[in-house]
Amino acid sequence: MKVSIISPNLSGCCSILDIGVTCLATFLNERTGHKANIIDYTFKKRYWKNYLKEKLNDFKPDVIGITTTSLFMRYVRMTINEIRREYSKDVPIVLGGYHATLNPESAINEEGVDAIILGEGEYIMSEYLDNLSGGKSLEGITGLWYKKDGNIFRNAKRPWSENIDSLPIPNYDLWEDIDKYFYFIGQLWFIGTRGCPFKCTNCSEEPMNKALPGRRLRARSPQLYVAEIKHQWLKYKDRGFRMAHPF
């Protein structure tokens, strides 16, 4: 199946090169039989509706995913309205990201939304696409809530993925405007851990620690972390990549 993953950034901020979206799309392309692309509004703000319509009609996704934060939910709703008006009234729309994980009841009840992913999306989205393509039930896909026949079904929560070293190196070429990002910010983000050891009350990491079962803080192998930085440096050093931003 084909899935378009949308980063609905209409804020005007050019630093939102979403590593979570990159990881998900890369995983689907490299570890599954599905095909993913990324649709990003960041540098298309003035004509994002036409851009969205053009990208969807060109790629013809079977499923559309939208990353969410609470701050950008109005952009998410605007996107859903455009999809339903200009592309398809029936294509499944799946929400993921921080808002869907921390506010799942609100997210699943959004008009036009068919399913939400709670937590990390790589394996959940893969299973969701597998079951859709095979005509199988979505029941039992942990981490997935979905609608069917007007009812909401809430599968059990899925623990955080333990082995983050097994995930592929993010492919930033999936961002159509990657060279523009390098021009303005000159950096890529690198995940040394998933989760954070600190408990800052102004940060979403503290509620994320409690949102799902399992160990939220997981560290990568230092060797693989360095290998990823080297890989991206060799790939992008002549395109404006000047700084590795670790977290």
N, C-alpha and C positions, 0 to 999 in steps of 0.2 A: 504494500500500500504506500501511497504518497502522503506526506504530512508537511504542511507549512507551519512553521513556528514563528509567531509574530512577537516582536518587541515593540509595543505601542507607545514609543517615546515621542510625545508631542510637546515636551517641556521646553525644548530649545537647548537642553544640556547635552553637549557632545562627549561627555565622559562615560555615558552609559553603554559601554561595550560589554554586554551581559555574558559573563563567563558561564553561567548556568545554562543559558540558551545554547551557547556554543558546545558545551559538553553534551547536552542532550542530542542535538542534531548530529554531532560527530559520532556518538555512540550508535544512533539508529543507522547511519550510513555505513559504518565500518564493522558493526557487530551483529547486524540483523539483515534480513532480506528486504527491509523497507527503505524508502528514500525520503530524505528530509531536506528542506531548504529553509532559509531564514528570511523573513520580511521585516525590514527595519525602517521606521519612519524618521529617524533622527535628522537626516539631511534632506528629507522630503516633506517637511512640515507644511509648506505652502500648497502642496498638491498631493497630499497623502492619500486622499480618496481615489484619485485616478491611478496613483501608483499601486495601491492595494488591489484595485480591480484588475489592472494590467498584469500584476504578478500572479494573481490567482487564476486568471484566465489562461495564462501561459503555462503554469505548472500543473494546474488542474488537480489540486490535492483532494484526497479522499477524506482526510481529517484535517482540522485546523486546531492548532494549539496556541494559546495566548499566555504569556508570562504575566504575572500579576504582582503588584504591590498595592497596598491600600491607598497610597498617595496618587496612583495612576489609574484607579478604578474608573474614573470618568472617561479616560481614553479607551479603556477596555470596552465599556458600554458603547461608545461611539463606534468602535471597530466592529463589535457584534452587529450593530444596526446596519452598518455598511455591508457586511458579509451577507446578512439575510436579505437586504434590499437589492444588491447588485450581483451576488455570486450564486448563492443557493439558500433556500429556506430549510433544507434538510441535511446539509453536510454536518457531521458531528463536530461540535466545538467543545474543546477541552481546556479548562483553566488549570494552571499550575503556578508554582512560585510561593512566595511568602504569604500573600493574602489568602490564597486557597488553603494553605496549610494551617494558618493561624485563625482563620475565620471561615471554616468550611461550610457552615450552615448558610452564611450570607452568600458565599460563592456559588454553591450548588443551586441556590434559589434565584440566581440572576436569570433574567429572561433571555432565552436563546441559548443557554448553556446546557449541554448534554451530559457532561461528566467533569469531575475535578480530580486532580492528583494531589494527594497529601504527602509531602516530603520529596525525596529525590526521584526524579522522573525517569531515569534511564530504563530500569527494568519494568516499571509499572507501565509506561507508555508502550514498550515493546510487547508486553503481554496483551495490552488492550488492542493494539493493532493486529496481533496474531489472532486473537479471538474474533475480532470484527471480520477479518479477511476469511476466516474459516467458518463464519456463521455460528460461532459458539457463544454460549452464555457468558456474560461478564461477571456472573456470580463467582465469588471466591478469589478474584484478583485483589489481593491485599493492597491497600493504599489507594484504591479507586472507589469513588462514589459516582453513581450514575442515575439517570432518569430513564424510566421505561413505562410507557402507557400512563403517563401522568403521575407516576409514583417515584419516590426517591429511594434508592437502595444504597445502603451504607456498608460496604465491605469492611472487614477488620483493618486496623491500621497496620502498616508494614514497618518493621524496625529499620533504622538507618543502615545503609549498606556498610558492611564491615571492611571489605577489601577494596579500598579506593585506589590502590596501586594497580588494580586490574583494568581500570578504565583507560581508554585511549587518550593520546595527547589531543587537546582541542584544536580543531582546524579552523582558524580564523579567516581562511579564504571563503568560508560560507557567508561572511558579511560582505555584501556587494560594495560597501563604501569603506572597506578596511584602510585603504590608502588615505582617505580623508581623515579617519580617526588618527592615523599616524601623524598627519600634518598638524592636527590640533593638539593631541595629547602625547604623542610619541611613546606610548607605552602599551604593554600587555599585562594582564593580571595572571598570577600564578597561584594555584592553590597548594599550599604546603600542608594544610589541614582542612578538613570539613568540620565545622563547629569551632567554638571558641572557649577557652578556659575561664574567661572573665565573666562577671555578672553585672555589667553596666545596665542600670535601670532605664537608660534612654535608648537601648538597642533591642532589636527584635531577637537577638540570639538567646536571651534569657528565656522568653516564652518558647522559642524553638526547642530548647533543651527539654522542655516538658511536654511538647506537643505529640511526640511519638515515642514508642518504646525503643530500648536499646541505647547504645552509647553514642551521643551526638558528636563528641570530640574524637576525631580519628586523624592520625598523622600519616603522611606519605613517607615512603622510603627516601632518605636524603639523596641517594644515588639517582633514583628516578626523577626526583625533583630537579636536580642539576641537569640531568639529561634532557628534560623538557625545556629548560631555559636555553640550553645549547641549541636544541632543535629549532626553537622559534627564532633565536638570534641568527642562525645561519640562513633561515628562510626569509627573514624580514629585515635584516640589517641594512640592506640597500634600498629599503622602501620607507625609511623614517623611524624604525624601531630604535629607541634610544634608552629606554629604561624598563627594567623588569619590576613590577609592582607585586611583591609577595604578600600573601595573607593565608 
